[in-house]
């Protein structure tokens, strides 16, 4: 989806070109600190690099799969145009879905917000075992319960717009700030998250995420695996 003008697309993500698991590895290398985003000039060259320019690799639309028991929906990839409509279709076709598993480093802001609204309306649980960054966090925060694996990472930075010739520029983060605040996130946390430049990324640790009420429970390395209930953590609970 695009912004009001046809030549300007509002985005919030840092793709790697090798699926979001590459981003998860990049985030794991610098937890709880401010890091150059994969693909930024500061991140350096390599297979996970993606410059914020017209030379960006093509986005890979999110892959959506429903678990064998019909209770889990997995989203892996970019939040490109039409992903929210696909999620809505699957939720309508599978009324037994109760959890949305997220592995994405972001994409279009409007798609993330639309999926987040679907999550809230259905009262779904959201879970992250690898990485969920940028616009993906708009989905995660709308979960009835928000579960993070011990090795999972959430990444935050300011949104940006892509204009003519692929030029990238920061944009007013008021819509993202409003979405975070409406979901109950503390003003101080939101201010810090949106103060991070688009070419960088902030990865809070589990304690910060729990204190801010973003995460309501922590599980082992894979929240999709059947096992003990998540360990509750502090902050805003469902």
N, C-alpha and C positions, 0 to 999 in steps of 0.2 A: 504494500500500500504506500501511497505517496503523500507528501505534505500538500499544502494548498496550491503551490505553484508546480507545474508539470516538470520543471527542470531541477527541482530540489527534493531529494529523498532523505527523510529523517531516519538515521540509523543509530544503533547502539550495540556495537559488537566488534570483536576483533577476530576475524577468521584466520585459520592457520593454513587452509588448503589441504589438510590431511585429517579431516574429521576432528571433532571436539576433544577426543582423547588426547591429542597432541597438546591442546591447551591445558588439559588437566595436568600433564607432566610439567608443563611450564609453570603452572600455578604452584604445584607441589614443591618446586625448587625455591620458592620464595614466599613461604606462608607468613601471614600476619604482617606484611610489610608492603611498601609501595614499590612496584616493579614496572619496568617498561613492558608494555603489552606486546605479546607475540606479534611480530610484523611491524613494530615501530622501529625507527632508525636506531634507537638505543638498544633494541633487542639483538641487533646484529643479524647477519645473514644465516641461512640454514633452512632446512626443510620446513620448519615451523614458522618461517617469516612471511609476513604479508605487509607490504607497504600501504599506508593510508593514502592511496593515490589512484589514478586511473589505471595503473598496472595491476590492480588487485586481481587475484584469481577469481574465476566464476564461483558464485555461492552454490552450495549444495543444499537443496531443500531438505528439510527435516524428514527423516524416515520415521514413520509411525507404525507400531506393531502392537497388537493386543495379545496379552499373555494367554497361555493355553486354558487357564481357568476362567478367563473372561473378567477378571477383577483388576488387572493391571494394564495400563497403557504406557508404552515407552516412546519417548520423543528423543531422537538423536539427530542433531544437525542444525542447520541455520533456520532462523525464523524469517523465511522469505514470504512473498505475497501469496496468500491463499492457504497458508498452513493452519490458521485459526479455523477456517471453514472446514478443512479436512478433519481437524480435531472434533469440531462440532458434529460432523457427520458420524464419526466413529462413536462418540458418546451417545448419539441418538440410536445407533445400531446395536450398541452394547450397554444396556442400562445397568448391568452389574458392575461396571468399572468403578472402583473406589480409590485408586491410586494413580498418580501420574509421575512417572520416572523421567527426570530431565537430564540430558547431556547436551548442552548447547553453549556456545560462546556468544550468543546474541543474534542480532539482525534488525528487522524493522520494528520500531517502537510500537506501532499500532497493532501489529500481529501479537507481540508479547502481551500488550494490555488486553486484547480481545480474548486470548487464551486464559489469561488470569481471571477475567470475568466469568468465563465458563467454569473454571475451577471453583470459584467462590459460589456460583449458582448451584453447582452440583454437590458442594461440600466435600470435594475430593481432598485426599492427602497428597502432598507433594514430597518427593524424595530425590536426593542427589547422591550418587556414589562416586562420580568423577568430577565434573566441573559444570557450573552454571554461572554464566557471567553476563553482565550488561543487561540487555533486554530480557534475557532469560530470568533474571531475578524478579521481574514484574509478574512472572508466572508463579515462581516459588513462594513468594510472600503471601499469595492469596490462598494457600492451602489451609484446610481445617487443622491438620497437623503438618508440621514441616520438619522432615527427618533428613539428617545429614549423616553420611558415613564418616568414619574416623579419618579416612583419606580424602573425603570430598572437599571441594573448594567452591566458595562463592566469590565472584569478582565484581568490583564496582568501579565505575568511572563516569565522567560526564558524557552525555550524548553528543552526536555530531551530525552534520548534514553533508550529503554528497551532491554537489551541484554539477554544472556543465563541465565537461572534460574530466570528470572524476575528481574534481577538487574537493577537498575536505575542509570543513571549518566548524568550530564549536557553535552550538546553538543555545538559546535560552532554555535552561533545564526546568522551567516552571511546571510543565506537564508531568515530568518524572518525579519532581519533588512532591507534587500534589498526590500522585499515585502512591508513593511511599508513605506519606503522612496519612492518607486515607486508610492504608492497611495497618496503621498503628505504630509505624516505626518512629523512634524518638527523633526529635528535630536535630539534635546534635549529631547523631549517626548519619542522618540524611545529608546534612550540610557537609560533613567530611567526605561522604561517598561522592557527592556531586562536585566537590572541589577538585577532584582528581582529573587531570587533563585527559582528553580522549586517547592520547598516545601512550598513556600509562594505565596501570590497574592497581587497585587496592584489594588485598586478600585478607580480610579479618580472620583472626583465629577463632576457634570454637567458643572460647570464653566470651569474646566480644559479641559474637553472633547470638549466643544465648542471652547475654545481658540485655541486648537490644530487642530481644523477643523475636528475632528473625527465625531462629531455629528453636523448635520445641522439644526435640529429642535427638539423641546420638545413638548410632548403632555401629556394628562392626564394619569391616571393609566393604560389605555389599548389602545395602538395605533391602535389595530384592530377594535375598536369600531368606528362607523361612528359618526363624530362630527366635530368641528371646525378644520381648517387647523392647522398644527403644528406651534408653535411659533418659528420663526427663531432665531438662535443664532449666535454668532460671529464666526470668523475663515473661513476656506476654504469652499466655497459654490460650488454646482454643476454648 
